[in-house]
């Protein structure tokens, strides 16, 4: 997390195995989080945020709901454009999306814009 004082981070219980950097949604029936997926309307509608660490099913996982993070490979994404969910569970799609926008890739102020 780039600036923890400006971020909103909550802890949830994983309903499935989650990898750091994947986007998660709230599973209405269990109260846990699973991998958000554009293909599934419920999963696309209840996006909670991005997992900050890996977690096995049943483990706690920190999720950034709002804020800037670094340390993730986003070479396939353009700066500033809105990112929506992908059809790949937990992943982002960068196509200048207008629906299910869950993130935006913004440059930081270092020389590498990381």
Order of alpha helices (4+ residues) and beta strands (2+ residues): beta-beta-beta-alpha-beta-beta-beta-beta-beta
